């Protein structure tokens, strides 16, 4: 657990920096396709006020909102939270991942790596404190998730199915169904999560005229 505490301490001070980075990237991608605030809001299915707040760095958007924005802009979520990659390899050092979810009892969802579109792959590390729960809306069609429990007990619900997992258990499931993660145990649960979202941006980059 020592490494998790170190991670949290490093990232807490960077919350405002991350919000500003996300805002700048969203604004850059929106203007690059010639969309107004209203057009992005319509394509992403969020309010205009949310887009304004995100671009101004005035809010820490939910993972669901970031997914909607990344999909609408055709760049995927990783592109919104990290600088563009120019090399063949990209290293994320300890403490450099983007904390995109924070639980009420100290849990964290950290995006540590990701690839560029059209077939976006995200690598996450998650920690859920006892009793914590994270619900996710259905992602874009064809999304798949692979989850591996490192320690603790985890309950994963996918649509109407529930799975209870322990250390070294793994689960592959459809991310285009509503799903959730919960820690029913008395100890923290840690797990890694890989998300594959195929065809990000299909129909968006060429769909400006009907916005």
Buried (B, 14 or more C-beta within 10 A) or exposed (E): EEEBEEBBEBBEEBEEEBBBBBBEBBBBBBEEBEBEBEBBBBBBEBEBEBBBBBBEBEBBBBBBBBBBBBBBBBBBBBBBBBEEEEEEEBEBEEBBBBBBBBBEEBBBBBBBBBBBBBEBBBBBBBBBBBBBBBEBEBBBEEBBBBBBBBBBBBBBBBEEEEEEBEBEBEBEBBBBBBBEBBBBBEEBBBBBBBBBBBBBBBEBBEBEEEB
